[in-house]
Amino acid sequence: MSAVPRPGTEGPFEVPTRWLPATGAYAELDEDAFIDGALILSIGGAQQSHVDVTHPERVFYEYLQRIAHVIDLIEPVGAPLRVLHLGAGALTLVRYVQATRPGSLQTAVDVDAELLDFVLDAMPLAEGTACEVMIGDAADVVLEQADGAFDVVVLDIFAGADAPAHLTSPDFAAHLLRICTEDGVVLVNVGDDPPLDFARAQSRQLSSLTPTTVVLTEAAMVDGGQAGNVVIAARQSAWPAAWTTALLAAGPHPAAVLVGPERAAFEGTATR
């Protein structure tokens, strides 16, 4: 199937669908009824990814905005980065990095070959995008990478405590940190339900492995009474105070950026 007409262009929009044997569900791309030029990827009827095809520098989902805002801070504006995406989805962040940092060298990994083929067939990456697409288990790919191979490592696979056990282990987390440069950032997205036990555990685990861990989320989620996404940022270097200020200002609002004692309180490791 060739690329579908982009929303906002002439001609009827044909909704592409694809059966995903590995998932046992249909993937579908629909127009966003509210954002011209955007498409929504759904799998089994549940929305998974959002791509602003016309303006890939615009990210819709709030947790991806938080990740994108951290990526914006790592190097000077526009400087290319080496980025590893574990869990590819509709390649929203790959498109964002290319749009904001042309010349970046990226790698996207997913276990579902049929899904990636469907996404790239319907929504090809922009011309000039240097992204190696790999099909396989995230752990296997990570083990093969050299120390300090990436400036940014994004793990976007977890959906609560039913995440694959080998991807939630301390050993895997240590390898994520190993393949990231000292001044780079590992960004782990955790979707969780109240009381956010899994997200807290993942944050504690990363905090035990590296001197710098920061939690990014919606302010209303900090007390654990609301379901949603928690982004954990981990790095070997110190966390600049200016980053906290910038991320709080960038939103999405109301934003929480938990550093030091606030992060420890979220993890349940604060001392009295």
Stockholm file with secondary structure:
# STOCKHOLM 1.0

chainA/1-272         MSAVPRPGTEGPFEVPTRWLPATGAYAELDEDAFIDGALILSIGGAQQSHVDVTHPERVFYEYLQRIAHVIDLIEPVGAPLRVLHLGAGALTLVRYVQATRPGSLQTAVDVDAELLDFVLDAMPLAEGTACEVMIGDAADVVLEQADGAFDVVVLDIFAGADAPAHLTSPDFAAHLLRICTEDGVVLVNVGDDPPLDFARAQSRQLSSLTPTTVVLTEAAMVDGGQAGNVVIAARQSAWPAAWTTALLAAGPHPAAVLVGPERAAFEGTATR
#=GR chainA/1-272 SS CCCCCCTTSSSCCCCCEEEETTTTEEEEEEECSSSTTEEEEEETTEEEEEEESSCTTCCCSHHHHHHHHHHHHHSSTTCCCEEEEESCTTCHHHHHHHHHSTTCEEEEEESCHHHHHHHHHHSCCCTTCEEEEEESCHHHHHHTSCTTCEEEEEEEEEESTTSCGGGSSHHHHHHHHHTEEEEEEEEEEEEECTTCHHHHHHHHHHHHHSSEEEEEEEGGGTTSCSCEEEEEEEESSCCCHHHHHHHHHHSSSSEEEECTHHHHHHHTCCCC
#=GC SS_cons         CCCCCCTTSSSCCCCCEEEETTTTEEEEEEECSSSTTEEEEEETTEEEEEEESSCTTCCCSHHHHHHHHHHHHHSSTTCCCEEEEESCTTCHHHHHHHHHSTTCEEEEEESCHHHHHHHHHHSCCCTTCEEEEEESCHHHHHHTSCTTCEEEEEEEEEESTTSCGGGSSHHHHHHHHHTEEEEEEEEEEEEECTTCHHHHHHHHHHHHHSSEEEEEEEGGGTTSCSCEEEEEEEESSCCCHHHHHHHHHHSSSSEEEECTHHHHHHHTCCCC
//
